[in-house]
């Protein structure tokens, strides 16, 4: 790893720790209020209303914007919903797949996995779940630890979303619209999130108060 890469990694680690500390002390009522406001902004977006296939993460029990009501609205609207599934490989490097959730009963049956995050099985109704790589994906609602007004994103450090998007676009398909979901405390000033060559810029960041898209 080059000296520049080491510096970037260290910068990300410091910022990740700082923002995570802030998120841990947020009250449940604040997260609920902000999550509902972000949900309503997403539902009103023309790009969301027009899309047919959308990926949305299933949130952690605390310290993160709650997507539980948003994913239900996605299903209610008849859109194809894809959620993350982390798979470990024999080489030791895990990767993220986006698997389809079919209805509310399917969603409710997903067991909790690592960090209390719902972790879908690889099969549904006796057959393998549909993978987003098998269908054109219109929109990805992206989680993160921090974002800035330059539309940069700091993830949790595993690179799952960056690698998935790179793999998806390498197949020759258009890049899905990348829309980050952010609590107020996660949105920083211009160029405050350190980024590298493999970090994807968001097309928009939706907060309870505004949409950052330029």
Buried (B, 14 or more C-beta within 10 A) or exposed (E): EEEEEEEBBEBBEEBBEEBBEEBEEBEEEBBEEBBBBBBBBBBEBEBBEEBEBBBBBBBBEEBBBBBEBBBBBBBEBEBBBBBBBBEEEEEEEEBBBBBBBBEEEBBEEBEEEEEEBBBBEEEBEEEEBBBBBEBEBBBBBBBBBBBBBBBBBBBEEEBBBBBBBEEBEEEEEEEBBBBBBBBBBBBBEEEBBBBEEEBBEBBBBBBBEEBBEE
